[in-house]
Amino acid sequence: MSKTTGPCPVGDCPHEGKLINGYCPSCYHWMRTNPGKDPVGRTRRTPRPTDGACTVLEDGTKCTEAHYGHGMCQKHYLRTRIHGSPHIVLQRSSEEIAAFLLAAATATTDECIIAPGRSRQAARLDGKQMQAARAVWVLAHGDPGDLHVLHTCNGGSGAHGCINVRHLYLDTHQRNMRDKQEAERQARGETHGEHKLTEADVHEIRRRYRPGRGRQAGKTKELVEEFGVSPATISQVANRKTWRWLENDPS
């Protein structure tokens, strides 16, 4: 396997640096797992900014907030995840939000009622900040204490922002975590804002990793340098302590 440095020859690839068989590591591993397919136009994550700052421009001025994920600060990243663009801002007055929550707490419809603004719109009741669904429950039934307010709609996840009191019920933290896992609401892998590896990288690491010392430890060092992560990360990926859902590695 030949290595050199320079720009990746794939038309729309922005990477420049170490090359593997003439391609950047990202395109090289993608082509290995997608034989015969053209890497031009494939979905790729935004490179981490070299200055550690957000890359979004607002009124022609570059945002100076710290990088969070996909080339953006946390504010712009969340706007993109929720609204589809880092420039969309939905602002509502506290009176509007209060009226909306009260209407949801006294709803007579069985249709989902979606919270305005962010899909998990926060609310303030009696000086306390809480999720909109919990605020609706408090308005309708009082403080639930240590119990969690869960959803019967949308597969039990509530990820779409429903706050209809008819779709809410109380249960434990353990049940809430189980609902999260079943609905795959927890960010993982390439959907996580701080991910450093792709699925193709994980498959390649598992294929090439060899535990041990001496010459075998050198193999781990090569992986560390190639993928830009720590030896501990390489070990965890290879031993399926992380990325555990990727069980079927391509041969």
N, C-alpha and C positions, 0 to 999 in steps of 0.2 A: 504494500500500500504506500504510494508516494505522497509526500507532504511538501508543500511550499507555502508561500504567502502571496497575497494579492487580492484583487476584487473577484467576487464570485461571477462566473460567466453567464449565469441564469439571468435572463433579461430584466426582470423586475426585482431581483434580489438586492437589498441594500448592504449586505454584509461584505466586509473586507477584512482580511487578516489571514489566519491559517487556513490552508486548503487541503482537502483530502481527495486525491485522484483528480485534482483540478477544480473541485467544488468546495464551497463552504461546508462545515460539518452539518448544518441544518438541512441544506439541499441534498447533500450526499446521503444522509440517513433516510431522508424522505424518499429518494429515488430507490434506495435499497428495499424499502418496505412497500413501494408502489411501482414495481417493475413495469417498464413500458409506457409509463404515464409521463406527461410533460409537466415539470415542476413550475413552469411559468403560470402565474395567476393563482397558485395554491394559497390557501389560508395560512398566514404566518403571523406570529406575534410581533408586536412592535418592539424594536430593540430598546434596551434600557438607555436612557439619555446619558451621554458621557459626562455632563455636568451635574447629574443627579437631580435635575429640576424638571418640572412639568413642561411638555412640549406644546401645549395648547396656546393659541393666540386669541386674545380678547381685545377687540378694537385695535388690532394691529400690534399689540404689545404682548410679549411672551410672558406667560405665567411664571412666577418665581417660586411657587410652592414646591415642597419636596416631592420627588417621584414616589408614586404608590404602586402603580401597575399599568401595563400596556402604554407606557410613555406619558402617563397622566398623573396628576396629583389625586388625592382621595376624592376631593370635591368633583373634579371633572370626570373621574373614573365612574363614580356612582351615578352622575347625571347620564353618562353614556349607557351604563347598564340598565337604568330605569327608563330613560326617555329616548334613547337611541342617538343622542348627540350631546357633546359636552357643553353646548351653548344654550340648551333648553333649560329654563328656570320657571317653575310653576309656583307662584307665590299667592297665598290666600290670607285674608285677615283672620285673626283669632276668632272673631265673631262668626265668620263663615264656617270655620272648622268646628266650633262649638255647636252650631246649629246642625251641621251635618252629622256629628256624633250623636246628638240627641235624637235626630230622626232615625238613625240606625238602631238606637237603643229601644225605640218604640215601633219598629218596623212591623208591618202586617203582611208584607210580601215574602214569598219564599225564594225570590231571585237574589243572586249575590248583589251586595252593595259594596262597591269598590271605593276605598278611601281616596280622597283627593291628593294630588301631589305625589309624593313618594309612595311606592307600593306598600310600605310599612310605615305610613304616616304616624309620627309621634304626636302625642297630645299631652297637655298639662291640666291636671285636675287637682284642686286644693294644694297647689304649689308643687305637685309631684309630676315628674316626667315619666311617661309610660307609653307602651305601644297602643295604637288606636283601638285594636280589638279589646284590650284590657280596659281601656277607658270606657268603651261601650258597655262592657259587662258591669263595671262599677256603677255606671249611670242606671242600668236596668235592675241590678240585683244587689249592689253593694260590694264592698271589698272582699275579694276571694282569698285573701291571706297568702299562704305559701303555695297555693295551688296555681297551676298555669291555665291560661285561657287558650283552648285548642279549637280547631275547626273540623266540621263535618264535611265541608265542601272541598272541591279541587283535590281530591285524593287525600284529604286530611292535612294538607300542607299549609293552606292559607297564604301561599306565596304570592298569589295574585292581588292580595290586599283586601279581601272581603271582610267587612265588619258588621254584617247583618247579625243581630243578636240571636236570630233563629238558627244560625249556623255555628253558634259558639257553645262550648261546654267546658267544664272544669275537669282537670285530671292532673297527674303528677308530672314532675320534671322528667322522669324516666320515660313516660309515655310520649312526652313532647319530643325527646331525643329520638325515640323510635320512629315517630312520624317524620322527622327530618330525614332520617336515613332512608326510609321507604320512599319518600318523595324526592330524594336526591337533591335536597335544598342546600346541603353543605358544599361549599366550593371545594373542588379537588382537582388535581391534575392541571391541565391546561386552562381550566376555568378559574383557577385561583390567581388572584392579582399579582402574587409574588412568585409564581412558578418560574423555575430556571431550566427545567427539562421538558421536552416534548414526549409524547408516547413513543415516537420513533427512537428517541434517545434512550428511553428506558429499556426498550427491546434490545437495542444494541449493547447497552451496558450489561444486561443479563446474559447476553450471548457470549460476551468476551470476558466477563469477570472470572477470575480464578483466585480463591482465597489462599493464603499462605504467606511465606516469607521468602526472602532472597529474590530470585528471578520472578516469582509470582507476585511479590510485592511491587516489583517494577511494572507489572501489568496494571496494577491499581493506580500507580503514579501516572501512567500514560492516560488512563481514563480521567483522572482528576484534571490533568492539564488540558485534555481535549474538550471536556464538557464544562470546565470552569466551576466545579463544585468541590466540596471537601471530601476527603477519604471516607468520613463517616456517612456522608450522603450516598456515595457509591456503594458502600457495604449495605446500607439500609434498603436501597433500591434492589440490589442484586439478591438479597435475602428475603425480599417481599415484605419487609417491615413497613415500607411505604409503597404507594402505587399498587396496593394488594389486589385491586379489582382487575388489573391487567394480568390475568392468569395465562392466557393463551399466547405465548410469545411465538412470533413467526420463526420458522426454521431458517 
